[in-house]
Each structure stands twice: as C-alpha cells, then as structure tokens.
Amino acid sequence: MPKHFAVIGNPIEQSRSPELHHAFAKDQGIELQYDKRLAALDGFQQSVEDFFAEGGLGLNVTVPFKEQAFALCTQLSQRATIAKAVNTLWIQDGILHGDNTDGQGLVNAITALGWPLKNSRILILGAGGATRGVIYPLAQAGAQSIQIANRTVARAQQLVEDLQTSVGTAQLRASALDQLHGEFDLIINATSASLTGDALHLPDDLQFQYAYEMAYGKASSFLDQAAQRGVEYSDGYGMLVGQAIEAFDIWHAVRPELKKFL
Ligand code: ATR
C-alpha cells in the first residue's frame, strides 16, 4: 500500500490539492496516495484521529478547520504559532505536528513572478485569517512596510497589535478600506470579496505596481481594476501551488519546482 496523504475540509470537492500532490509525486518518482477527506463540521478532531490511526502520514487542512487544527497540535512551527492556524499536519515521535505553509507559498509565488519583496511597501486588503497567515512570511522576505486595510478597521488594528512583535523591522500599520490612498509597490487582496462575488473599489489616487489576488478561478473586480491600470497582476493559483510544495517538502524532504506546475 502506498504512503497515504489527504486534504481535509468542508466542503472538499473543489480542492485541487490531490492533483498537485500526485503531479509532484510523479515528478519526483515517489509513490503515494492523496485523497480528499470530508469532515463533518463538528467532527474534525475525530476525522484527524481516524486518519492517523489508519496509518495516514500527512494531512493538509483547509476551510473551515485551520484554527481547529492549530488547537489540536502538540508541536507547532514558529510561523504556525504566529498565524494561529495550521494547514499541514503529520505525526513525528508519536506527537501531532503542525505547520502553516500558506504564507511561504505566497512569498514563493510572488518571487516566481519576479516581483521584488525586499524593501517593498505592501498593502494588504482584509484582516481575516488569510491576512494573519501571510504577514510574518512577507516580513521575513524583507518587506519594508505592511499596511493592513480592512472594512472593519478595528480588526486591522487588532492584527497589527498582535503581530507587531513578530515582524522585526518591518513597519505594520492599520487603516480603513474606504480611506485608501498613497503609494505602494504591491497590493494583495486577502478579503473574501472575490469568493462571495462582491466588488472592491480601489480609489484612483491609490498607486501601485503589482497586484496579487489570493483567490483563483473566480471573477475578481480587484484584478479587473489592476488590468485596467496596466500594472502587473496575478490570481492566487501560484500561492496554492506554493503552499502545496512547502507541505510536500515537509513530508518528503524534496522540493518540486514551482514554475513547472503553474
Ligand atoms: P479569511 O479567513 O479567508 O481571511 P475571514 O476571517 O472571514 O476569512 O475574513 C474575511 C475578510 O474579508 C475580512 O477582512 C472581511 O472584512 P471585515 O473584517 O470587515 O468583515 C473582508 N471582506 C469580506 N467581504 C468583503 C467585502 N465585500 N468588502 C470588503 N471586505 C470584505
């Protein structure tokens, strides 16, 4: 029986993780089985325990269980501790380990696009879990400043307060989404607006060179506006591939090349 992995979530049908992990495995000459696993909304812990009890080796965790996965782990990476969310689980020495590869996946995707992060001025739209997961890796990649703009400004302020001590010399700021202005190198849309089909309006006097949308496979008013301005832009497929490569590296100690799978 090949080594067994899975992605767990609810819903799970839409997940592209199995095809990515099977493609990486083929590329690296590794034999494995990677399934989708639907957990009941109140049955996440049981499903995780069953998977590992059946001999499963690693789990990716997706919506809405990343915070629950964080709470289950005995051993956490630094970036998962800061993100307060886990997307990669495995057992080592009989203990449940958790990591969060989303932020590094984003950094790797942006780097593969050739967009500079070192000394960059970054604006992130949204202050939910998606934003929390990427601040520390962006700061580690050398961002000079990171402004978090949110519809509910208090949430952005809370995030800045929580993460201030984790970002080294990077400057963290909070602002309201409807009062955006100034000049940035990169804007990242980490709101769930594209997932729900809501429009986001970027003011005319907001200046930026690069626009990254974390969602993929959806219409995005954010990317439409970036395209109209003639700046470079990308949807979030590269981030998905990037986080999957990081998880693959944790489990198999090899790194498939991101550009091969875009
Ligand atoms: P996730 O974990 O994916 O980040 P979340 O915690 O529900 O999801 O956060 C969603 C983010 O998208 C929030 O920052 C939310 O803003 P609020 O905190 O004000 O709710 C933002 N968001 C969702 N729909 C939006 C919209 N139509 N316009 C602007 N921001 C939106």
Residues whose N, C-alpha, C, O or C-beta is under 5 A from the ligand:
A	BS01	ATR	G126 A127 G128 G129 A130 T131 N150 R151 T152 R155 A190 T191 S192 A193 D198 A199
